[in-house]
Amino acid sequence: MAPVVAAMRGRAYIDFPVDDGLAFLTALAQAGPRDAFYLRMTHWAAPTPGT
């Protein structure tokens, strides 16, 4: 289990019903200036920091 924990360090997962999750992501995407977080939300292959 230690390798899995190490690989997931620095990540968080939130579980929503589909409709609530879509509303949450829409609110985040429209919350402010376009930044690295917005890019990662909208582009599946966007690089993540530190990679």
C-alpha positions as CSV (number, residue, x, y, z in Angstrom):
1,M,0.0,0.0,0.0
2,A,2.9,2.4,0.6
3,P,3.7,2.8,-3.1
4,V,0.0,3.8,-3.8
5,V,0.1,6.3,-0.9
6,A,3.3,7.8,-2.1
7,A,2.0,8.1,-5.7
8,M,-1.1,9.9,-4.5
9,R,0.6,12.3,-2.2
10,G,-0.6,15.9,-2.8
11,R,-3.9,14.9,-4.4
12,A,-7.4,15.1,-3.1
13,Y,-10.6,13.4,-4.3
14,I,-14.1,14.6,-3.8
15,D,-17.1,12.4,-4.6
16,F,-20.3,14.1,-5.8
17,P,-23.5,12.9,-7.5
18,V,-23.1,13.7,-11.2
19,D,-25.3,16.8,-11.3
20,D,-23.8,18.3,-8.2
21,G,-20.3,17.6,-9.4
22,L,-21.0,19.3,-12.7
23,A,-22.4,22.3,-10.9
24,F,-19.3,22.4,-8.6
25,L,-16.9,22.3,-11.5
26,T,-18.8,24.9,-13.5
27,A,-18.7,27.3,-10.5
28,L,-15.0,26.7,-10.1
29,A,-14.4,27.3,-13.8
30,Q,-16.3,30.5,-13.8
31,A,-14.9,31.8,-10.5
32,G,-12.1,34.0,-11.7
33,P,-9.2,34.5,-14.0
34,R,-8.0,31.7,-16.2
35,D,-5.1,30.1,-14.5
36,A,-3.3,26.8,-14.3
37,F,-6.2,25.2,-12.4
38,Y,-8.7,26.2,-15.0
39,L,-6.4,24.8,-17.7
40,R,-6.1,21.4,-15.9
41,M,-9.9,21.3,-15.5
42,T,-10.6,21.9,-19.1
43,H,-7.8,20.1,-20.9
44,W,-7.3,16.4,-20.1
45,A,-3.6,16.4,-21.2
46,A,-2.5,19.7,-19.6
47,P,0.7,19.3,-17.6
48,T,0.5,19.4,-13.9
49,P,2.9,21.4,-11.7
50,G,6.2,19.6,-11.1
51,T,6.0,17.4,-14.1
